[in-house]
Amino acid sequence: MKQYAIISDIHGNSRALTAVLSDIKSRGIDTIINLGDFFFGALEPEATAEILRKHPMICITGNTDIDILNNAEKEGMARVQADLTGQSLEWLRSLPKTTSVDDVLFVCHGTPESDNEYLLEKVTEHGVFVYNDEELVAKLAGIKERVILCGHSHVNRVIYLSNGKMIVNPGSVGLPAYLGNAQYRFAMESMTPHAKYAIITVDGDDIAVNQVNCPYDWNAASEAARKNGNENAAKFLLYGRMPKALRVN
């Protein structure tokens, strides 16, 4: 039997990361897989990097990690880049975009082809919906592993496909909701403020998934985001959903 802890989308929330790593340690799980989006956000990028350096894990990059390296124009980017050390930036540059673990888990941030697209969710003018089975089977036709890990949407989900494969999104460690702007304005909401991760247990042909919601001091995280000038992030951290004034659906 082998157990894996799956984390994703920390977004600089060192308090949430500390809580999740403590919970993982208490369960005796040695292998941690991190799906990226480590630092960008309204909180503590370099403090998060320092924690990650002390905890060996399998890591890939996410879309905002690439944004940091490419100097993308995003609100709050200058603060994040100024806080990160050269060591942290070099570490980001060293990471792959996808990987495979033990020939069982395929690891990506968004989709196998893009860290900036959602694997499970379809964004429409009427809201956000999960792709149907046939669409997901087709999207993953080239993947041989039995379990596909993805993040990016920050919403924890487990999807079992008709071909026997499974898709797991562990949710976000550090940002339980956000407002997206693409072709349509949309909300991604996990509906709780908890720090989220997943545990995958592989025992022969049997695969079990446990989605974990960790309590931590989200009031302190929310206040830190507010002090850094991001009122929206402060509310997302506090509630895990959109405040009424920001509702889009």
JOLINJO-V730698 format. One record per pair of residues at least 24 apart in sequence whose C-alpha atoms are under 10 Angstrom apart, sorted by the first residue. I is the first residue (numbers start at 1). GAP is how many residues later the second one is. D is the distance in Angstrom with one decimal. If there is no record, write none. Layout:
I/GAP/D ; I/GAP/D
//
This chain:
1/200/7.0 ; 1/201/5.6 ; 1/202/4.4 ; 1/203/7.0 ; 1/205/9.4 ; 1/206/9.7 ; 2/27/8.9 ; 2/28/9.5 ; 2/29/8.9 ; 2/198/8.2 ; 2/199/5.8 ; 2/200/5.2 ; 2/201/6.6 ; 2/202/9.1 ; 2/205/9.7 ; 3/24/9.9 ; 3/25/9.2 ; 3/26/6.3 ; 3/27/7.8 ; 3/28/7.1 ; 3/29/9.0 ; 3/196/6.9 ; 3/197/5.7 ; 3/198/4.5 ; 3/199/6.3 ; 3/200/8.7 ; 3/204/9.7 ; 3/205/9.4 ; 3/206/9.8 ; 4/25/6.6 ; 4/26/7.4 ; 4/27/5.2 ; 4/28/5.8 ; 4/29/7.1 ; 4/97/9.9 ; 4/101/9.8 ; 4/194/8.2 ; 4/195/5.7 ; 4/196/5.2 ; 4/197/6.5 ; 4/198/8.4 ; 4/205/9.7 ; 5/24/6.8 ; 5/25/8.0 ; 5/26/6.3 ; 5/27/4.7 ; 5/28/6.2 ; 5/29/8.5 ; 5/52/9.7 ; 5/165/9.2 ; 5/192/7.2 ; 5/193/5.8 ; 5/194/4.6 ; 5/195/6.5 ; 5/196/9.0 ; 5/204/10.0 ; 5/205/9.5 ; 5/206/9.9 ; 5/207/9.9 ; 6/25/8.7 ; 6/26/5.9 ; 6/27/4.9 ; 6/28/6.1 ; 6/29/7.6 ; 6/51/9.9 ; 6/52/9.6 ; 6/101/9.8 ; 6/143/8.2 ; 6/144/9.6 ; 6/145/9.7 ; 6/162/9.1 ; 6/163/8.6 ; 6/164/6.3 ; 6/165/9.3 ; 6/167/9.9 ; 6/190/9.4 ; 6/191/5.8 ; 6/192/5.1 ; 6/193/6.1 ; 6/194/7.5 ; 6/205/9.5 ; 7/25/7.3 ; 7/26/6.2 ; 7/27/4.9 ; 7/28/6.3 ; 7/29/8.3 ; 7/52/9.6 ; 7/142/9.9 ; 7/143/9.8 ; 7/144/8.5 ; 7/162/9.0 ; 7/163/6.2 ; 7/164/7.7 ; 7/165/7.3 ; 7/166/6.5 ; 7/167/9.9 ; 7/188/9.6 ; 7/189/7.5 ; 7/190/5.0 ; 7/191/6.8 ; 7/192/9.0 ; 8/25/8.3 ; 8/26/5.4 ; 8/27/4.7 ; 8/28/5.6 ; 8/29/6.9 ; 8/30/7.7 ; 8/51/9.5 ; 8/52/9.7 ; 8/54/8.9 ; 8/101/8.1 ; 8/141/9.8 ; 8/142/8.3 ; 8/143/6.0 ; 8/144/7.9 ; 8/145/10.0 ; 8/146/8.0 ; 8/161/8.5 ; 8/162/6.8 ; 8/163/6.7 ; 8/164/5.5 ; 8/165/6.0 ; 8/166/8.4 ; 8/167/9.9 ; 8/188/8.5 ; 8/189/7.3 ; 8/190/9.4 ; 9/25/8.4 ; 9/26/7.0 ; 9/27/5.9 ; 9/28/4.7 ; 9/29/6.0 ; 9/30/8.5 ; 9/31/9.2 ; 9/53/8.1 ; 9/55/9.4 ; 9/100/9.0 ; 9/142/6.9 ; 9/143/6.8 ; 9/144/8.8 ; 9/145/6.8 ; 9/161/9.3 ; 9/162/7.6 ; 9/163/4.8 ; 9/164/5.8 ; 9/165/6.3 ; 9/166/7.1 ; 9/167/9.2 ; 9/187/9.5 ; 9/188/9.8 ; 10/24/9.2 ; 10/25/9.3 ; 10/26/7.7 ; 10/27/6.2 ; 10/28/5.0 ; 10/29/6.8 ; 10/30/8.5 ; 10/31/8.9 ; 10/33/10.0 ; 10/35/9.4 ; 10/38/8.2 ; 10/144/9.6 ; 10/161/9.8 ; 10/162/6.3 ; 10/163/4.8 ; 10/164/4.3 ; 10/165/6.8 ; 10/166/9.7 ; 10/185/8.9 ; 10/186/9.6 ; 11/25/8.9 ; 11/26/5.8 ; 11/27/5.0 ; 11/28/4.6 ; 11/29/5.0 ; 11/30/5.2 ; 11/31/7.9 ; 11/32/7.5 ; 11/33/8.3 ; 11/34/7.4 ; 11/37/8.6 ; 11/53/8.7 ; 11/54/9.6 ; 11/161/8.5 ; 11/162/8.0 ; 11/163/5.7 ; 11/164/6.6 ; 12/25/8.5 ; 12/26/6.0 ; 12/27/4.2 ; 12/28/6.0 ; 12/29/5.9 ; 12/30/7.3 ; 12/31/5.2 ; 12/32/4.7 ; 12/33/4.4 ; 12/34/7.7 ; 12/35/7.7 ; 12/36/5.5 ; 12/37/8.2 ; 12/68/8.9 ; 12/161/9.5 ; 12/162/7.0 ; 12/163/8.9 ; 13/25/8.6 ; 13/26/7.9 ; 13/27/9.3 ; 13/28/8.1 ; 13/29/8.3 ; 13/30/5.7 ; 13/31/6.1 ; 13/32/7.5 ; 13/34/8.7 ; 13/35/6.8 ; 13/160/7.7 ; 13/161/4.9 ; 13/162/7.6 ; 13/182/9.4 ; 13/205/9.6 ; 13/208/7.2 ; 13/209/10.0 ; 13/211/9.8 ; 13/212/9.6 ; 13/224/9.7 ; 14/24/9.8 ; 14/25/9.4 ; 14/29/7.8 ; 14/30/6.3 ; 14/31/7.8 ; 14/32/9.0 ; 14/33/6.3 ; 14/34/4.9 ; 14/35/8.7 ; 14/36/9.3 ; 14/37/7.6 ; 14/38/9.6 ; 14/159/9.4 ; 14/160/7.9 ; 14/207/8.7 ; 15/28/9.5 ; 15/29/9.0 ; 15/32/9.5 ; 15/33/8.6 ; 15/158/9.6 ; 15/159/8.2 ; 15/180/9.2 ; 15/201/7.0 ; 15/202/7.1 ; 15/203/8.0 ; 15/205/8.6 ; 15/206/7.1 ; 16/32/9.7 ; 16/156/9.6 ; 16/157/6.1 ; 16/158/5.6 ; 16/159/9.0 ; 16/178/8.1 ; 16/179/5.5 ; 16/180/8.6 ; 16/198/8.1 ; 16/199/8.2 ; 16/200/6.0 ; 16/201/7.7 ; 16/202/7.8 ; 16/205/8.3 ; 17/31/7.6 ; 17/34/8.1 ; 17/35/8.9 ; 17/155/10.0 ; 17/156/6.3 ; 17/157/7.0 ; 17/178/7.6 ; 17/179/9.4 ; 17/180/10.0 ; 17/197/9.8 ; 17/199/9.2 ; 18/30/8.9 ; 18/33/7.7 ; 18/34/9.6 ; 18/155/9.8 ; 18/177/9.7 ; 18/198/8.7 ; 19/154/9.2 ; 19/175/9.9 ; 19/176/7.6 ; 19/177/9.9 ; 19/195/6.8 ; 19/196/7.4 ; 19/197/6.1 ; 19/198/9.0 ; 20/153/7.4 ; 20/154/9.8 ; 20/174/9.9 ; 20/175/6.7 ; 20/176/7.5 ; 20/177/7.4 ; 20/192/9.0 ; 20/193/8.8 ; 20/194/6.4 ; 20/195/8.7 ; 20/196/8.7 ; 21/30/9.5 ; 21/31/9.7 ; 21/34/8.5 ; 21/176/9.8 ; 21/193/10.0 ; 22/192/9.8 ; 23/174/9.9 ; 23/189/9.3 ; 23/191/7.6 ; 23/192/9.9 ; 24/173/9.3 ; 24/174/9.7 ; 24/175/8.8 ; 24/188/9.9 ; 27/172/9.9 ; 29/170/8.8 ; 30/25/10.0 ; 30/26/9.2 ; 30/27/8.8 ; 31/25/8.6 ; 31/26/6.6 ; 31/27/7.8 ; 32/24/7.8 ; 32/25/5.0 ; 32/26/6.2 ; 32/27/8.6 ; 32/167/9.3 ; 33/24/5.8 ; 33/25/4.7 ; 33/26/6.0 ; 33/27/8.5 ; 33/68/8.9 ; 33/72/9.9 ; 33/74/8.3 ; 33/116/9.4 ; 33/165/9.9 ; 34/24/6.0 ; 34/25/4.7 ; 34/26/6.6 ; 34/27/8.6 ; 34/28/9.7 ; 34/73/8.8 ; 34/74/9.5 ; 34/75/9.1 ; 34/115/9.8 ; 34/116/9.9 ; 34/117/9.4 ; 34/136/10.0 ; 34/163/9.8 ; 35/24/6.1 ; 35/25/5.5 ; 35/26/6.7 ; 35/27/6.8 ; 35/62/9.0 ; 35/63/8.7 ; 35/64/9.9 ; 35/72/7.0 ; 35/73/6.4 ; 35/74/5.3 ; 35/75/8.9 ; 35/80/9.9 ; 35/114/7.9 ; 35/115/6.9 ; 35/116/6.3 ; 35/117/8.5 ; 35/134/9.5 ; 35/135/9.2 ; 35/137/9.8 ; 36/24/5.4 ; 36/25/4.5 ; 36/26/4.3 ; 36/27/7.9 ; 36/28/8.3 ; 36/29/7.2 ; 36/30/9.9 ; 36/56/9.6 ; 36/59/9.5 ; 36/61/8.8 ; 36/72/8.6 ; 36/73/6.3 ; 36/74/9.7 ; 36/79/9.3 ; 36/114/9.6 ; 36/115/7.9 ; 36/116/8.5 ; 37/24/6.5 ; 37/25/4.6 ; 37/26/6.5 ; 37/27/5.5 ; 37/28/5.5 ; 37/29/8.8 ; 37/30/9.8 ; 37/31/9.9 ; 37/72/8.3 ; 37/78/9.8 ; 37/114/8.9 ; 37/115/7.9 ; 37/135/9.5 ; 37/137/9.8 ; 38/24/7.8 ; 38/25/9.9 ; 38/26/8.0 ; 38/27/6.9 ; 38/54/9.2 ; 38/135/9.6 ; 38/136/9.1 ; 39/25/7.9 ; 39/26/7.2 ; 39/29/8.7 ; 39/41/7.3 ; 39/42/9.3 ; 39/44/9.8 ; 39/45/8.5 ; 39/49/9.7 ; 39/135/9.8 ; 40/24/6.2 ; 40/25/7.2 ; 40/27/8.8 ; 40/28/7.5 ; 40/34/9.7 ; 40/36/8.1 ; 40/37/7.2 ; 40/39/9.3 ; 40/40/6.3 ; 40/41/8.7 ; 41/34/9.1 ; 41/35/7.0 ; 41/36/8.0 ; 41/38/9.2 ; 41/39/7.3 ; 41/133/9.3 ; 41/134/8.6 ; 41/184/8.5 ; 41/187/9.8 ; 41/189/9.0 ; 41/192/8.2 ; 42/33/9.6 ; 42/34/7.1 ; 42/35/9.4 ; 42/37/8.7 ; 42/38/8.1 ; 42/133/9.7 ; 42/179/9.2 ; 42/180/9.2 ; 42/182/7.8 ; 42/183/5.0 ; 42/184/8.2 ; 42/185/9.0 ; 42/186/6.3 ; 42/187/7.8 ; 42/188/6.3 ; 42/189/9.3 ; 42/190/9.7 ; 42/191/6.8 ; 42/192/8.4 ; 43/36/9.8 ; 43/37/8.6 ; 43/131/9.3 ; 43/178/7.4 ; 43/179/8.9 ; 43/180/9.7 ; 43/181/6.5 ; 43/182/5.7 ; 43/183/9.3 ; 43/184/9.4 ; 43/185/7.4 ; 43/187/9.3 ; 43/190/9.3 ; 43/191/9.7 ; 44/35/9.9 ; 44/36/8.0 ; 44/39/8.1 ; 44/40/9.3 ; 44/177/9.6 ; 44/180/8.9 ; 44/181/9.2 ; 44/184/9.9 ; 45/34/9.3 ; 45/35/6.2 ; 45/36/8.5 ; 45/37/9.6 ; 45/38/6.6 ; 45/39/6.4 ; 45/40/9.6 ; 45/43/9.4 ; 46/34/8.3 ; 46/35/9.3 ; 46/36/9.4 ; 46/37/5.9 ; 46/38/5.0 ; 46/39/7.0 ; 46/41/10.0 ; 46/42/7.5 ; 47/36/8.9 ; 47/37/8.7 ; 48/36/9.6 ; 48/40/9.9 ; 49/35/8.0 ; 49/36/9.0 ; 49/38/9.2 ; 49/39/6.4 ; 49/40/9.6 ; 49/42/9.4 ; 50/34/10.0 ; 50/35/10.0 ; 50/38/8.4 ; 52/36/9.8 ; 53/35/9.0 ; 53/38/9.5 ; 58/37/9.4 ; 58/41/8.9 ; 58/42/9.9 ; 58/43/8.8 ; 58/49/9.6 ; 59/33/9.4 ; 59/35/9.9 ; 59/36/6.8 ; 59/37/7.7 ; 59/38/8.8 ; 59/39/8.8 ; 59/40/8.6 ; 59/48/9.0 ; 59/49/9.8 ; 60/32/8.6 ; 60/34/9.2 ; 60/35/5.5 ; 60/36/5.2 ; 60/37/5.2 ; 60/38/6.0 ; 60/39/7.3 ; 60/47/7.8 ; 60/48/7.3 ; 60/49/7.5 ; 61/31/7.0 ; 61/32/8.7 ; 61/33/9.3 ; 61/34/6.1 ; 61/35/6.4 ; 61/36/5.2 ; 61/37/7.8 ; 61/47/8.4 ; 61/48/7.1 ; 61/54/8.1 ; 62/30/9.8 ; 62/33/9.9 ; 62/34/9.6 ; 62/35/7.2 ; 62/36/9.5 ; 62/46/8.3 ; 62/47/5.4 ; 62/48/7.6 ; 62/52/9.3 ; 62/53/5.7 ; 62/54/7.8 ; 62/89/8.5 ; 62/90/7.5 ; 63/34/9.3 ; 63/46/7.7 ; 63/47/8.1 ; 63/51/8.5 ; 63/52/5.2 ; 63/53/5.5 ; 63/54/9.0 ; 63/89/8.0 ; 64/51/9.0 ; 64/52/8.7 ; 64/88/9.6 ; 65/24/9.1 ; 65/27/6.9 ; 65/28/8.9 ; 65/30/9.9 ; 65/50/9.9 ; 66/26/8.2 ; 66/27/8.5 ; 66/31/9.5 ; 66/49/9.1 ; 66/50/9.9 ; 68/24/9.1 ; 69/24/7.5 ; 75/155/9.4 ; 76/152/9.0 ; 76/153/8.9 ; 76/154/8.5 ; 79/149/9.1 ; 98/51/9.9 ; 98/52/10.0 ; 100/43/10.0 ; 100/44/9.8 ; 100/45/7.9 ; 100/47/10.0 ; 100/48/9.3 ; 100/49/9.8 ; 101/44/8.9 ; 101/46/10.0 ; 102/43/9.1 ; 103/41/8.1 ; 103/42/5.9 ; 103/43/8.2 ; 103/44/9.4 ; 104/40/8.3 ; 104/41/4.8 ; 104/42/5.4 ; 104/43/6.1 ; 104/44/8.5 ; 104/98/8.7 ; 104/103/10.0 ; 105/38/9.8 ; 105/39/9.2 ; 105/40/5.6 ; 105/41/6.4 ; 105/42/4.9 ; 105/43/5.8 ; 105/44/6.9 ; 105/61/9.7 ; 105/62/9.7 ; 105/63/9.9 ; 105/95/9.7 ; 106/37/7.5 ; 106/38/8.2 ; 106/39/5.7 ; 106/40/7.8 ; 106/41/6.2 ; 106/42/4.8 ; 106/43/6.0 ; 106/44/8.7 ; 106/61/9.5 ; 107/38/9.5 ; 107/40/8.6 ; 107/41/6.2 ; 107/42/4.9 ; 107/43/6.6 ; 107/44/9.4 ; 107/61/10.0 ; 108/40/7.7 ; 108/41/6.1 ; 108/42/5.2 ; 108/43/7.5 ; 108/44/9.4 ; 109/40/7.6 ; 109/41/4.9 ; 109/42/5.0 ; 109/43/5.9 ; 109/44/9.3 ; 109/60/9.3 ; 110/39/8.9 ; 110/40/5.6 ; 110/41/5.8 ; 110/42/5.4 ; 110/43/8.0 ; 110/59/9.7 ; 111/28/8.6 ; 111/29/8.8 ; 111/37/9.4 ; 111/38/9.1 ; 111/39/6.9 ; 111/40/8.8 ; 111/41/9.1 ; 112/27/8.8 ; 112/28/7.9 ; 112/30/9.1 ; 112/31/8.4 ; 112/36/9.1 ; 112/37/9.7 ; 112/38/8.8 ; 113/26/9.8 ; 115/35/9.3 ; 115/36/9.0 ; 115/37/7.6 ; 116/36/7.5 ; 116/37/9.8 ; 117/34/10.0 ; 117/35/7.8 ; 117/36/8.9 ; 118/32/8.5 ; 118/33/8.1 ; 118/34/6.6 ; 118/35/6.5 ; 119/29/9.8 ; 119/30/9.7 ; 119/31/7.1 ; 119/32/8.5 ; 119/33/8.7 ; 119/34/8.7 ; 119/48/9.1 ; 119/50/9.4 ; 120/30/8.6 ; 120/31/9.4 ; 120/32/9.9 ; 120/33/8.4 ; 120/35/9.8 ; 120/37/8.7 ; 120/38/9.8 ; 120/39/8.6 ; 120/47/8.4 ; 120/48/9.4 ; 120/49/8.6 ; 121/32/7.7 ; 121/34/9.6 ; 121/67/9.8 ; 123/57/9.7 ; 123/59/8.7 ; 123/60/8.4 ; 123/61/7.3 ; 123/62/8.8 ; 123/63/7.3 ; 123/64/9.5 ; 123/65/10.0 ; 124/58/10.0 ; 124/59/8.3 ; 124/60/6.7 ; 124/61/9.0 ; 124/62/8.4 ; 125/58/8.4 ; 125/59/5.9 ; 125/60/8.0 ; 125/61/8.4 ; 125/123/9.9 ; 125/124/9.0 ; 126/58/9.1 ; 126/60/9.2 ; 126/122/9.6 ; 126/123/7.2 ; 127/57/8.7 ; 127/58/8.9 ; 127/59/6.7 ; 127/60/8.1 ; 127/61/9.8 ; 127/121/8.4 ; 127/122/6.4 ; 128/58/7.3 ; 128/59/7.8 ; 128/60/8.0 ; 128/121/9.3 ; 130/27/9.9 ; 130/29/9.6 ; 132/29/9.3 ; 133/26/8.9 ; 133/27/8.5 ; 133/28/6.0 ; 133/29/6.9 ; 133/30/9.2 ; 134/27/8.5 ; 134/28/8.3 ; 134/29/9.7 ; 136/25/7.7 ; 136/26/9.7 ; 136/31/9.2 ; 137/24/6.9 ; 137/25/7.8 ; 137/26/7.3 ; 137/27/9.8 ; 137/28/8.6 ; 140/25/9.4 ; 140/27/9.9 ; 146/59/9.9 ; 146/61/9.2 ; 147/53/9.4 ; 147/60/8.8 ; 152/36/10.0 ; 153/24/8.8 ; 153/25/8.9 ; 153/27/9.7 ; 153/34/9.8 ; 153/35/6.6 ; 153/36/8.7 ; 153/37/9.2 ; 154/24/8.4 ; 154/34/7.1 ; 154/35/7.5 ; 154/36/6.9 ; 154/42/8.9 ; 155/33/7.0 ; 155/34/6.5 ; 155/35/5.0 ; 155/36/8.8 ; 155/41/9.1 ; 156/33/9.7 ; 156/34/7.0 ; 156/40/7.6 ; 156/41/8.0 ; 156/42/8.3 ; 156/55/7.4 ; 156/56/9.3 ; 156/57/9.7 ; 157/33/9.7 ; 157/41/9.6 ; 157/54/8.3 ; 158/40/9.7 ; 158/51/7.8 ; 158/52/9.3 ; 158/53/8.6 ; 166/41/9.1 ; 166/43/9.8 ; 168/30/8.1 ; 168/31/9.9 ; 168/32/9.0 ; 168/41/8.1 ; 168/43/9.3 ; 169/27/10.0 ; 169/28/8.5 ; 169/29/7.9 ; 169/42/9.2 ; 170/26/6.5 ; 170/27/4.7 ; 170/28/4.8 ; 170/29/8.4 ; 170/30/9.9 ; 170/39/9.6 ; 170/40/9.2 ; 170/41/6.7 ; 170/42/8.3 ; 170/43/9.8 ; 171/24/8.3 ; 171/25/5.5 ; 171/26/6.1 ; 171/27/7.9 ; 171/40/8.6 ; 171/41/9.3 ; 171/42/9.3 ; 172/24/5.4 ; 172/25/6.9 ; 172/26/10.0 ; 172/41/9.9 ; 173/24/6.4 ; 173/40/9.1 ; 173/41/8.8 ; 174/44/9.3 ; 174/47/9.1 ; 174/63/7.9 ; 175/46/10.0 ; 175/58/7.9 ; 175/59/9.7 ; 175/61/7.1 ; 175/62/6.0 ; 175/63/9.6 ; 175/65/7.7 ; 176/57/9.5 ; 176/60/6.5 ; 176/61/6.2 ; 176/62/8.8 ; 176/63/8.0 ; 176/64/4.7 ; 176/65/7.3 ; 177/55/9.8 ; 177/56/8.3 ; 177/58/9.0 ; 177/59/5.3 ; 177/60/7.2 ; 177/61/9.6 ; 177/62/8.2 ; 177/63/5.0 ; 177/64/5.4 ; 177/65/7.1 ; 178/54/8.3 ; 178/55/7.4 ; 178/57/9.6 ; 178/58/6.5 ; 178/59/9.2 ; 178/62/8.4 ; 178/63/7.7 ; 178/64/7.5 ; 179/53/8.8 ; 179/54/9.3 ; 179/57/9.1 ; 179/62/9.4 ; 179/63/7.8 ; 179/67/8.2 ; 179/68/9.1 ; 179/69/8.8 ; 180/68/10.0 ; 184/64/9.6 ; 185/62/9.9 ; 185/63/6.9 ; 185/64/9.2 ; 186/60/9.9 ; 186/61/8.6 ; 186/62/6.1 ; 186/63/7.6 ; 187/54/8.2 ; 187/55/7.1 ; 187/59/8.8 ; 187/60/7.6 ; 187/61/6.7 ; 187/62/8.0 ; 188/52/9.1 ; 188/53/7.7 ; 188/54/8.3 ; 189/47/8.5 ; 189/50/9.3 ; 189/51/6.0 ; 189/52/4.8 ; 189/53/7.0 ; 190/46/9.8 ; 190/49/9.3 ; 190/50/5.7 ; 190/51/6.6 ; 190/52/9.9 ; 191/45/9.5 ; 191/48/7.0 ; 191/49/4.7 ; 191/50/5.2 ; 191/51/8.8 ; 192/44/9.4 ; 192/45/8.8 ; 192/46/8.4 ; 192/47/6.0 ; 192/48/4.5 ; 192/49/7.2 ; 193/24/9.6 ; 193/25/6.9 ; 193/26/9.5 ; 193/42/9.7 ; 193/43/7.7 ; 193/44/5.8 ; 193/45/5.8 ; 193/46/5.2 ; 193/47/4.5 ; 193/48/8.2 ; 194/24/7.6 ; 194/43/8.6 ; 194/44/9.1 ; 194/45/9.0 ; 194/46/7.8 ; 195/42/9.6 ; 195/45/10.0
//
